[in-house]
Amino acid sequence: MSGSSETKKPAALEYIFANWKQRLVSVGRVALGSIFIVSGVMKALDAQSFMATLPFYQLPDWLLPPGALVPTIEVSLGIALLMGLATRFIALASLGMLAFFTVLLILGIAGGELDTCGCFGRLLEQSPGSALVRNIVLMLIAGVVWYFNRRSRVIWHPWKVATVGATLLIVGTVTGYTIHAPQLDTSLARVGHFFPDEGITDETGPELEGRQLVFVFAVSCEHCWNTVANVNVLAQDTSYTLFAVTNSDPYEVDWFREEFGATFPIYYYDPSTFSRAFRVWPALYYLEDGLIMGKTEYEVPALRTLEEVYLPKWQ
């Protein structure tokens, strides 16, 4: 009896351990699929912002338009992972996609112009460095899911395939709409209007003459900190003048100047009208004799990008 019970215990422990491994793999599969869905949906709902980040990944021009397919692919892979559809193939495809994204992140970081990865649209900003770490972790999860399902039988359930197909259609339609849909801008500082300098409370404000760049920021905005290096470079260009406006108090501005070496003029803007005047920050406005000709939101482009990509469209 004792020998029989001793042989049963290891077998029972092995069965329990195997079950726990499979459960952990299932948790990883669901977590990976959920992240793909959230990421894809956020991109699809604000595809204009996502597409605007692609040039900063050092991609060739011909590769930019296919980027519109990314939200659809992410959501479709996420749905397939949640349903367990052809898991070994979907996990391998997820691993390949994450590896491709990781290479792009490395290229973007090396290029020095990527401030935010755009992985979750503009609703959830993430620095390129943290996005790189996240991608490596997700690649490990995708690899583990593939490894434990590499010998599993692949069954193409018609209803699961139909669900993924419907997802492709819906997300693709939403992405196409948000890429081309005009965004309603109700702020005081709109393209085609004069810059609202009446909010600047400094006694000696800037003269709105000639070609100017205006950097809009708040000291409490951490993403604004990442843009100061580009703003300092832009301020050295003599083909236009640059100044900044902020709703932060003078003590905060002094700290900002010392901490980040800001070399450009900074004017105090009335906090009560700051959010009405400017929709988001950081932002960069291009003016000609006070008239707003164009603007970038959530980012300040590098000098080369500004001159080669943005200014030709605004002038």
Phi and psi in degrees as a GROMACS rama.xvg file:
@    title "Ramachandran Plot"
@    xaxis  label "Phi"
@    yaxis  label "Psi"
@TYPE xy
-65.134  -40.1418  SER-2
-64.9116  -37.1725  GLY-3
-66.1889  -41.1836  SER-4
-68.9049  -33.2761  SER-5
-68.3314  -33.8402  GLU-6
-75.068  -26.1834  THR-7
-75.1217  -35.152  LYS-8
-63.3613  -48.8509  LYS-9
-61.4121  -37.2031  PRO-10
-64.4161  -41.178  ALA-11
-65.6535  -42.1524  ALA-12
-63.3456  -39.8226  LEU-13
-64.2706  -38.5734  GLU-14
-65.4313  -43.1725  TYR-15
-65.1821  -43.137  ILE-16
-62.893  -42.3716  PHE-17
-62.1251  -40.9106  ALA-18
-62.3361  -41.6043  ASN-19
-65.7254  -38.3456  TRP-20
-61.4828  -43.9401  LYS-21
-66.647  -36.6471  GLN-22
-65.874  -41.4956  ARG-23
-63.5154  -39.4074  LEU-24
-63.572  -39.6098  VAL-25
-64.4754  -40.6368  SER-26
-61.5334  -43.6629  VAL-27
-62.0726  -40.7521  GLY-28
-62.7032  -44.5211  ARG-29
-67.5389  -41.7154  VAL-30
-63.147  -44.4912  ALA-31
-62.1503  -45.3622  LEU-32
-63.3065  -39.2257  GLY-33
-65.4237  -41.3316  SER-34
-63.9107  -41.437  ILE-35
-60.2106  -43.147  PHE-36
-64.6911  -47.8059  ILE-37
-60.8835  -46.1533  VAL-38
-61.7809  -45.7606  SER-39
-66.609  -40.9877  GLY-40
-65.3444  -42.7594  VAL-41
-63.1393  -39.0707  MET-42
-66.0988  -43.1188  LYS-43
-64.0098  -36.1253  ALA-44
-74.6523  -17.7236  LEU-45
-141.112  57.5941  ASP-46
-65.2662  -27.2465  ALA-47
-60.8836  -45.5155  GLN-48
-65.8757  -40.5103  SER-49
-63.5464  -45.4237  PHE-50
-64.7755  -29.8139  MET-51
-69.9359  -22.3251  ALA-52
-83.2422  -18.7833  THR-53
-60.447  -39.7825  LEU-54
-59.2996  -24.7601  PRO-55
-78.2696  -3.9854  PHE-56
-89.7994  9.75145  TYR-57
62.3653  33.0054  GLN-58
-83.1787  145.814  LEU-59
-67.3985  155.38  PRO-60
-58.8481  -35.2727  ASP-61
-70.0858  -16.7894  TRP-62
-94.2269  -3.93453  LEU-63
-73.3135  -47.841  LEU-64
-57.087  -41.8067  PRO-65
-61.7481  -14.4684  PRO-66
-60.7081  -21.184  GLY-67
-65.4452  -16.5349  ALA-68
-82.1048  -13.8937  LEU-69
-58.4464  -48.1441  VAL-70
-58.0361  -40.7665  PRO-71
-65.34  -43.2935  THR-72
-63.6629  -44.0768  ILE-73
-62.0088  -48.0989  GLU-74
-64.9936  -39.9912  VAL-75
-64.2617  -44.1107  SER-76
-62.8126  -39.7583  LEU-77
-63.0048  -44.419  GLY-78
-62.0577  -43.8614  ILE-79
-62.6219  -39.9038  ALA-80
-65.9233  -41.7817  LEU-81
-63.023  -37.6626  LEU-82
-84.6387  -10.6092  MET-83
72.5217  32.9599  GLY-84
-84.8006  119.517  LEU-85
44.2068  56.2967  ALA-86
-56.7622  -39.9987  THR-87
-67.5939  -35.2516  ARG-88
-74.3954  -42.494  PHE-89
-67.0949  -39.3303  ILE-90
-64.3601  -39.5488  ALA-91
-67.267  -40.5264  LEU-92
-64.2926  -39.2387  ALA-93
-63.4857  -41.1262  SER-94
-62.7796  -42.7396  LEU-95
-64.1145  -42.0018  GLY-96
-65.0714  -43.1419  MET-97
-64.5961  -37.6112  LEU-98
-63.771  -41.0598  ALA-99
-63.6814  -45.192  PHE-100
-62.1259  -37.196  PHE-101
-65.3997  -41.4364  THR-102
-61.3653  -42.6567  VAL-103
-62.5865  -39.9778  LEU-104
-61.8258  -42.3844  LEU-105
-62.9779  -41.9859  ILE-106
-64.1206  -40.6261  LEU-107
-65.9242  -41.189  GLY-108
-66.4557  -41.2814  ILE-109
-64.7737  -32.4638  ALA-110
-70.9534  -20.8036  GLY-111
77.2421  8.40557  GLY-112
-112.524  -4.23811  GLU-113
-91.7241  111.981  LEU-114
-95.6676  -33.596  ASP-115
-139.062  143.635  THR-116
-75.8708  -22.0792  CYS-117
72.0829  14.2702  GLY-118
-65.5171  -31.0975  CYS-119
-121.136  34.3293  PHE-120
66.2907  -162.414  GLY-121
-90.0547  -1.90711  ARG-122
-74.6679  -26.0997  LEU-123
-142.113  93.7587  LEU-124
-77.7181  144.703  GLU-125
-143.126  135.886  GLN-126
-69.1302  152.472  SER-127
-57.7191  -37.9724  PRO-128
-62.8208  -47.6297  GLY-129
-67.9489  -32.9611  SER-130
-66.0766  -34.9266  ALA-131
-64.9229  -44.4778  LEU-132
-62.6844  -43.5564  VAL-133
-60.5716  -42.9052  ARG-134
-62.3373  -39.3436  ASN-135
-63.1266  -42.1969  ILE-136
-63.5531  -43.7872  VAL-137
-65.7191  -34.8451  LEU-138
-63.699  -39.804  MET-139
-62.5686  -42.6597  LEU-140
-63.6972  -45.5254  ILE-141
-61.7379  -39.4761  ALA-142
-64.0824  -40.8974  GLY-143
-66.1408  -43.3691  VAL-144
-60.7295  -43.2727  VAL-145
-64.2874  -43.919  TRP-146
-59.933  -44.1968  TYR-147
-80.1804  -6.4302  PHE-148
-119.507  10.9908  ASN-149
-66.1615  -24.0298  ARG-150
-108.193  8.7188  ARG-151
-72.8477  151.872  SER-152
-77.4459  133.489  ARG-153
-94.5121  118.735  VAL-154
-120.568  121.207  ILE-155
-91.077  84.3061  TRP-156
-63.0439  125.885  HIS-157
-56.8984  -40.2221  PRO-158
-69.6048  -31.7588  TRP-159
-70.8466  -42.3848  LYS-160
-61.5708  -40.6543  VAL-161
-64.8248  -37.7652  ALA-162
-63.7726  -45.2481  THR-163
-63.7451  -40.215  VAL-164
-62.2871  -42.8984  GLY-165
-64.3555  -37.1558  ALA-166
-62.31  -43.318  THR-167
-56.7132  -44.7441  LEU-168
-66.3991  -46.4729  LEU-169
-67.4674  -51.1091  ILE-170
-66.748  -37.6309  VAL-171
-62.0437  -40.143  GLY-172
-65.893  -44.5736  THR-173
-62.6798  -43.8645  VAL-174
-61.8413  -45.402  THR-175
-60.5776  -37.8293  GLY-176
-68.8791  -46.8364  TYR-177
-71.4139  -23.0421  THR-178
-66.82  -40.6759  ILE-179
-100.841  -13.5635  HIS-180
-69.3447  131.709  ALA-181
-68.6591  138.72  PRO-182
-92.9938  124.853  GLN-183
-70.333  121.445  LEU-184
-112.174  109.826  ASP-185
-104.611  8.74157  THR-186
-72.306  162.623  SER-187
-70.0203  -32.7972  LEU-188
-93.0145  82.2475  ALA-189
-110.15  150.429  ARG-190
-60.7899  133.84  VAL-191
94.1912  -5.49352  GLY-192
-113.194  161.97  HIS-193
-75.7895  144.411  PHE-194
-61.5763  130.81  PHE-195
-76.7988  74.6357  PRO-196
-76.8225  -6.09758  ASP-197
-66.191  -16.7333  GLU-198
-78.3481  -13.8369  GLY-199
-77.6854  117.703  ILE-200
-95.0104  -6.12729  THR-201
-63.7441  141.117  ASP-202
-60.9313  -40.6197  GLU-203
-109.231  92.5838  THR-204
-87.8347  177.523  GLY-205
-73.946  149.003  PRO-206
-86.8005  122.939  GLU-207
-87.083  77.6151  LEU-208
-133.706  143.479  GLU-209
74.2348  -157.73  GLY-210
-89.7225  125.024  ARG-211
-137.234  151.52  GLN-212
-116.349  134.831  LEU-213
-120.328  121.337  VAL-214
-96.2472  119.508  PHE-215
-105.57  125.956  VAL-216
-154.714  170.107  PHE-217
-131.231  138.646  ALA-218
-61.092  -32.7786  VAL-219
-75.2015  -8.44025  SER-220
-85.3032  106.509  CYS-221
-64.5765  -33.3006  GLU-222
-65.7336  -29.2434  HIS-223
-63.8421  -32.0924  CYS-224
-60.1711  -37.4973  TRP-225
-70.6114  -12.6848  ASN-226
-96.4354  -9.47902  THR-227
-61.8247  -37.6889  VAL-228
-59.1747  -44.7668  ALA-229
-65.3849  -39.3136  ASN-230
-64.7752  -41.0467  VAL-231
-60.3457  -39.1421  ASN-232
-67.6821  -42.8161  VAL-233
-62.7019  -35.3773  LEU-234
-67.1  -20.7013  ALA-235
-83.8251  -12.9354  GLN-236
-76.0981  126.553  ASP-237
-87.4358  -0.0628445  THR-238
-78.5489  -8.42814  SER-239
-157.465  164.292  TYR-240
-102.96  151.2  THR-241
-128.953  135.786  LEU-242
-141.744  167.909  PHE-243
-126.015  153.354  ALA-244
-128.134  144.899  VAL-245
-149.851  156.993  THR-246
-97.482  4.60461  ASN-247
-80.36  149.217  SER-248
-75.2099  165.348  ASP-249
-57.5599  -34.3065  PRO-250
-65.8535  -41.2814  TYR-251
-66.3548  -39.0154  GLU-252
-64.4722  -39.9593  VAL-253
-61.2139  -43.1406  ASP-254
-62.7209  -41.1664  TRP-255
-61.2547  -45.1535  PHE-256
-60.9452  -46.7653  ARG-257
-69.7874  -39.8609  GLU-258
-70.4941  -39.0619  GLU-259
-114.376  4.82486  PHE-260
62.5043  38.5359  GLY-261
-66.1597  125.38  ALA-262
-107.982  4.24403  THR-263
-104.978  156.59  PHE-264
-64.9579  139.153  PRO-265
-125.503  126.929  ILE-266
-113.289  145.615  TYR-267
-83.629  129.073  TYR-268
-111.084  137.604  TYR-269
-53.7543  116.96  ASP-270
-59.5321  -31.192  PRO-271
-67.5971  -22.9425  SER-272
-113.627  -2.49111  THR-273
-58.8641  -47.808  PHE-274
-70.7662  -23.1679  SER-275
-80.6855  -31.715  ARG-276
-76.8554  -37.6388  ALA-277
-124.934  126.799  PHE-278
-71.1674  -43.5247  ARG-279
-142.554  164.706  VAL-280
-151.144  147.094  TRP-281
-70.3369  153.654  PRO-282
-149.432  154.855  ALA-283
-128.589  124.58  LEU-284
-109.46  139.243  TYR-285
-109.195  122.748  TYR-286
-117.223  149.135  LEU-287
-129.034  109.635  GLU-288
53.8037  40.2756  ASP-289
88.1946  -12.7641  GLY-290
-87.3142  130.467  LEU-291
-76.7148  115.653  ILE-292
-95.5339  -25.0546  MET-293
-175.118  166.08  GLY-294
-157.541  154.708  LYS-295
-118.13  142.96  THR-296
-120.663  146.286  GLU-297
70.4993  -0.699231  TYR-298
-158.63  156.968  GLU-299
-121.76  112.731  VAL-300
-68.6304  157.139  PRO-301
-68.1314  163.004  ALA-302
-55.4938  -47.4982  LEU-303
-63.0972  -43.4059  ARG-304
-64.3952  -41.0976  THR-305
-59.8187  -46.6395  LEU-306
-75.0744  -32.5845  GLU-307
-93.3738  -26.0713  GLU-308
-108.468  -49.5945  VAL-309
-88.514  -51.8799  TYR-310
-57.651  -39.6251  LEU-311
-58.9637  -29.2336  PRO-312
-80.3547  -29.2516  LYS-313
-87.7261  -30.6671  TRP-314
